[in-house]
């Protein structure tokens, strides 16, 4: 029973890491790091 529980927890951990990787690839911070440029827009008002 313990082996099944451990296997289940490992599968959940791998899935969570894969989700984090996909989230990082789509993130704004990742695009800034890849480009090396941070653009800031200012609007008067």
N, C-alpha and C positions, 0 to 999 in steps of 0.2 A: 504494500500500500504506500509506503514511503517513497518508493521509486516512481510510482505514478504521480504522486504529488510533486516530487522534485522535477520530473519531466515536464509537468504542466507549468510550473513556475519558470522553468528555463524557456519554454516556448513563449510565455507572456513577456519575459525579459527581452528576448530577441525581437519580438514584435514591437515592443516599445522603443527599442533602439532604432529599428528601421523607420518608425514613424518620426523619430527625432531627426534622422538623417534627411528624410524627405522634407521636413519642415525647414531645416537649415538651408537646404538647396533653394528653397523658394523665398527665403527671408530677405528683407531689405538690407539687413546688416551684412549678409553674405555678399550681396551685389556690391556694396560699398567696399568691402574687403577685396573682392576680386578686381574691381576697377581701380581702386586706390584713390578714389575721388569722392568727396562728400560735397554735394551741391545744396545750397541753402537759398530758398527764395523768400524775399521780403516784399510785403505788399504795404503801400502807404495807407494809412487810415486809422 
